[in-house]
């Protein structure tokens, strides 16, 4: 591992040897970016339910590649989105009179020349189809029995419909004739929760509650002749929201629990949660669309994210959520075939911040705490500003501007909402240069991500509001700056202790040595030393309590250290016997 650290430092030294801190700062926004950054930058609809004033939501995503576009459907979105490039998503806004688009957990499938749609219902629901979804044109096909959280899988002349959303009932499947849409089988029970053995299925932010979980959000994927039936638990309002999987040799079972569950898990980071979604292919690579939890103003305050998913050589499914809030390569880039993300790190974490104004309970430091559930709120929505001092010059590759909705009262879709701003950079805090000019921006994109054509060097970044029509007080969840620091990567952790709870083997306590200079730690773990697919990101402290283990599985753990200069991967792997 010393070799790795030396290589990283050589790369950083080379970078800065060619990075001149000249008087003028030049930066160009990438016209064809190579990366994107979660959460997805969509015009998330505001809730229309009672008590949902000023709260955005989107959840339960389903994605399909249809003709030349990716189609993205999500709960309560007043329509759906399409995109050719994974970056620019066009929102097709349609009324319920055209499509029951306000239903939760939509289901779609593509067959021949059409994309088909049904919403969640209890009883009979109408199946719709379209050969021109970009224009919002749909036609009725047939009334079918539909259920809560449906999901379709097509194979031959069979249409398999999986469904279920309950703290009591299991996941079910029924086989339909693809041509007639008539039932070809009885309803088949697939599986149910087992919170006594599966810690991650337990409710609560840290899987600490005793009540039964919701089991929901089924999704079927076939790989190498095996059928992977995913499902979500324990509840959408927690960062513990995740997907597990059962595997079978048949689409109708019997299904067997996979030891490395959960297979889509993100209990920490800027925005937690990675449950109830789907898997789809983009440029021959599997991706996971998932639901993230904010759940501050309402339990259904949520966002959407994409993560790479993979099957390993032994057939284990897993989703790569490691630093899943950091920039990732787009599917069509050359780098995406070999790497998930560039080596850019977060430069802005806990850096000194000054602002034009702030409400007492929403201070400036909330904008650099790497937590989507907090926010800086200004006293107005004029030319308010926020300035970050990186403390030393750094090489900046990308910036993400994450807006909050403090004081908003909207319901539903409002075409007059937008956020316009300008971002400046400086080397001395006095002379400023424009690096992003969105002063004339008139689109509602609350999670703007800007990648630059080439990195530039700067010490200070200043965001200035120009217009903000969401409320009378502009607010930011986070201003995130990505690139390379000028210092050293932190040393690896020399000692790690893992203790399993003898009374409840789903729980464990981890203790490790402090790493000087580390901004945080990433605990990787899994069912063997070469399958450390799950992770926790720890920003403060040198301990972690985990309640998400499977009781009858032996685990292996290691600790990575990181800061703005890079990552040092753990060299100590500790076995935790079942």
C-alpha positions, 0 to 999 in steps of 0.5 A, spaced: 500 500 500 506 504 500 506 503 493 499 506 492 500 512 496 507 514 492 503 513 486 498 518 488 502 523 490 507 523 484 500 524 480 498 530 485 505 533 484 505 532 477 498 535 476 500 541 480 507 542 477 503 544 471 498 548 474 500 555 474 497 560 479 497 565 474 493 572 475 487 570 471 483 564 472 480 561 465 475 556 466 470 553 460 464 549 462 464 542 458 459 542 452 460 534 452 461 532 459 464 525 461 461 525 468 455 526 472 453 527 479 448 524 483 442 526 485 440 526 478 439 534 476 431 533 474 425 538 475 422 534 481 415 536 482 412 539 488 407 534 492 400 536 491 398 532 497 395 535 504 401 538 508 406 537 502 406 545 500 413 546 498 416 539 498 419 536 492 419 528 491 420 523 486 421 515 487 421 508 485 424 510 478 423 505 472 428 506 466 427 503 459 431 504 453 426 505 447 428 507 440 433 512 441 432 515 448 432 513 455 425 513 458 425 515 466 418 514 470 418 515 477 412 516 482 408 523 483 412 526 477 406 529 473 409 526 467 416 522 465 423 524 462 427 522 456 434 523 454 439 521 449 445 522 453 444 521 460 445 528 462 439 532 459 433 530 461 426 533 458 420 532 462 414 530 458 408 533 463 401 530 461 395 530 465 391 524 469 386 524 463 391 522 458 395 517 463 394 515 470 401 518 471 400 521 479 399 513 481 405 511 485 410 506 483 409 506 475 411 500 471 413 499 464 415 494 459 417 495 452 415 490 447 415 490 439 414 497 437 411 500 443 412 502 451 407 499 455 405 503 462 401 501 468 400 505 475 399 502 482 392 500 483 388 495 488 384 492 483 383 493 476 387 498 472 388 500 465 394 498 461 396 503 456 401 504 450 405 509 446 409 509 440 411 516 441 412 517 448 416 524 447 410 527 445 406 524 450 401 520 446 398 514 449 392 509 448 388 504 452 390 497 451 386 493 456 384 493 463 388 488 467 388 486 474 394 491 477 397 491 484 401 496 488 408 496 486 407 492 480 413 490 475 414 487 469 418 482 466 418 479 458 420 472 456 417 469 450 410 469 450 409 470 457 409 477 461 411 476 468 408 481 473 411 482 480 408 486 485 407 487 493 408 493 498 406 491 505 409 490 512 405 483 512 404 480 505 410 477 501 412 479 494 408 475 489 408 474 481 403 472 476 404 470 469 400 473 463 399 471 456 403 477 453 398 477 447 392 476 450 394 479 457 390 474 460 392 470 466 396 464 465 397 462 472 395 463 479 398 468 483 405 465 486 408 467 493 415 469 492 418 470 499 417 475 505 421 479 510 425 475 515 428 481 520 430 476 525 435 474 520 436 480 515 438 486 519 438 490 513 430 489 513 429 492 520 426 499 520 429 505 522 435 510 520 440 505 523 436 498 522 434 499 530 427 499 530 423 493 532 416 494 527 416 490 521 419 492 515 415 494 508 417 489 503 416 492 496 419 495 489 420 488 486 424 488 480 426 482 475 433 481 471 436 475 468 443 474 467 447 468 465 440 463 465 439 465 472 433 470 475 434 475 480 428 478 483 430 484 487 426 488 492 426 494 497 426 494 505 425 497 510 422 503 508 423 509 504 424 515 509 430 512 512 437 512 509 437 505 510 432 504 504 436 498 500 434 493 495 436 485 496 435 480 491 433 472 491 435 468 485 432 462 482 433 458 475 425 460 474 422 467 473 417 464 478 421 461 483 423 457 488 427 463 490 433 463 494 436 468 498 443 471 496 448 471 502 451 478 500 444 482 501 443 488 501 445 488 494 444 496 493 445 499 499 447 507 501 446 508 508 451 514 508 454 520 504 451 526 502 444 523 500 443 516 503 438 511 501 438 506 494 432 502 494 426 501 490 428 502 483 430 498 477 436 495 473 437 497 466 443 497 461 446 503 458 452 502 453 452 494 455 453 496 462 448 495 468 445 501 472 441 501 478 436 507 478 434 508 486 430 512 491 434 517 495 431 519 502 431 526 505 425 526 509 426 532 513 419 536 511 415 530 509 417 522 509 416 522 502 421 528 500 426 524 496 430 524 490 433 519 484 440 517 483 444 512 478 449 507 480 453 502 476 451 495 478 455 488 476 455 481 477 461 478 479 464 471 476 460 467 481 454 470 480 453 475 485 449 481 484 452 488 487 451 495 486 457 500 486 455 505 491 462 507 494 462 514 494 456 514 490 455 522 491 461 523 487 462 524 480 461 518 475 463 517 468 457 517 463 456 510 460 458 512 453 465 515 455 471 511 454 473 511 461 467 508 463 469 501 461 474 500 466 473 505 471 466 507 475 469 514 477 474 519 476 479 520 482 476 527 483 475 528 491 471 533 495 475 539 496 469 543 500 468 539 506 468 543 512 472 549 509 471 556 512 465 559 509 462 566 509 455 568 506 451 575 505 446 573 510 443 567 514 437 565 518 440 563 525 438 556 525 441 555 518 448 557 518 453 558 512 457 551 515 451 547 513 453 548 506 459 544 506 457 539 511 456 533 506 449 532 509 443 533 504 438 534 510 441 541 512 441 547 509 444 554 509 438 559 508 439 567 506 434 572 509 432 574 502 433 572 495 436 578 492 444 578 490 445 573 496 452 570 496 456 564 499 464 564 499 468 558 500 475 558 502 479 552 500 485 554 504 490 552 499 490 552 492 487 546 488 485 543 482 478 544 480 474 539 475 467 540 477 462 543 482 455 541 484 450 546 486 444 543 491 438 547 492 434 547 498 426 549 498 426 553 504 420 557 505 417 554 498 409 553 498 408 550 491 404 544 489 405 540 483 409 543 477 410 550 476 413 552 469 415 559 472 420 556 477 428 557 476 434 558 479 439 563 476 446 564 479 454 566 477 460 562 480 466 566 481 473 563 482 479 567 485 486 566 488 487 571 493 479 573 495 480 580 492 480 579 484 474 574 482 474 571 475 467 568 472 467 561 471 460 559 471 455 564 468 448 562 469 445 569 470 440 568 464 438 560 466 431 560 466 430 552 468 428 549 474 434 544 476 435 544 483 442 539 483 446 543 478 452 539 476 458 543 472 464 539 469 469 544 466 473 542 460 480 542 463 481 543 471 483 550 473 487 552 479 484 557 485 483 557 492 476 561 493 470 559 490 464 564 490 457 563 488 452 569 487 444 568 486 441 572 481 434 570 481 431 565 485 423 564 484 422 558 488 421 562 495 423 569 498 429 566 501 434 562 497 437 556 500 443 551 499 443 544 501 450 544 499 455 547 494 460 541 493 467 542 489 471 536 486 478 536 484 485 535 487 488 538 493 495 539 494 497 535 500 498 528 502 493 522 502 492 520 509 495 514 511 492 507 512 489 505 518 493 500 522 488 497 527 481 495 526 477 491 531 470 488 529 465 485 535 459 481 533 453 482 538 452 475 541 445 476 543 443 479 536 448 477 530 445 482 525 449 487 529 456 489 530 461 494 533 467 497 529 473 500 532 479 503 528 485 507 529 485 515 527 488 516 521 492 523 521 489 528 515 483 524 514 477 527 512 473 521 513 473 513 513 470 508 508 468 501 511 468 496 506 465 489 508 462 483 504 462 475 504 469 474 502 475 478 502 474 479 494 467 481 495 467 487 499 461 490 496 457 494 501 460 500 505 459 505 510 462 512 509 464 515 516 465 523 516 466 523 524 469 519 529 473 512 529 467 507 530 461 505 527 455 500 529 452 496 524 445 493 525 444 491 517 448 484 517 445 477 516 445 473 522 448 466 519 454 469 514 461 470 516 463 477 514 470 481 512 471 488 513 477 493 511 477 501 512 479 506 507 481 513 509 480 519 504 481 526 504 481 532 498 488 529 496 486 522 495 484 515 498 488 510 501 485 503 501 485 499 507 491 493 508 488 490 514 482 485 513 478 482 519 474 476 519 467 476 523 465 469 524 458 467 524 
